[in-house]
C-alpha cells in the first residue's frame, strides 16, 4: 500500500493503485506518491 496525495488540495488516500480522481477537487488529478517519513521497524 502507498500513500497518495493530491498536489492541488492536499487530499491524502492510502491505496495500492494510483487514484484517478480527487474526491475533494472532483477533477482528474495527477496524484503523487507520498513517502513515509517514519518507517515501522
C-alpha positions in Angstrom: 0.0 0.0 0.0 1.2 3.5 -0.8 0.0 6.9 0.4 -1.1 9.1 -2.5 -1.8 12.8 -2.3 -3.4 15.5 -4.5 -0.9 18.3 -5.2 -3.7 20.8 -5.6 -5.7 20.4 -2.4 -3.5 18.1 -0.3 -6.1 15.2 -0.1 -4.4 12.0 1.0 -5.5 8.5 0.3 -3.9 5.1 1.1 -4.3 2.7 -1.8 -2.5 0.2 -3.9 -3.2 1.8 -7.2 -2.9 5.5 -8.1 -6.2 7.3 -7.7 -7.7 8.7 -10.9 -10.0 11.3 -9.5 -9.7 13.5 -6.4 -13.0 13.4 -4.3 -12.4 16.9 -3.0 -11.4 18.7 -6.2 -13.8 16.5 -8.2 -11.4 16.6 -11.1 -8.9 14.2 -12.6 -5.6 14.9 -11.0 -2.0 13.6 -11.3 -1.6 12.1 -7.8 1.9 11.9 -6.4 3.2 9.3 -4.1 4.0 10.4 -0.5 6.9 8.7 1.1 6.6 7.6 4.6 8.7 9.7 6.9 8.9 7.2 9.6 9.3 3.5 8.8 8.0 0.9 11.1 10.6 -1.5 12.5 
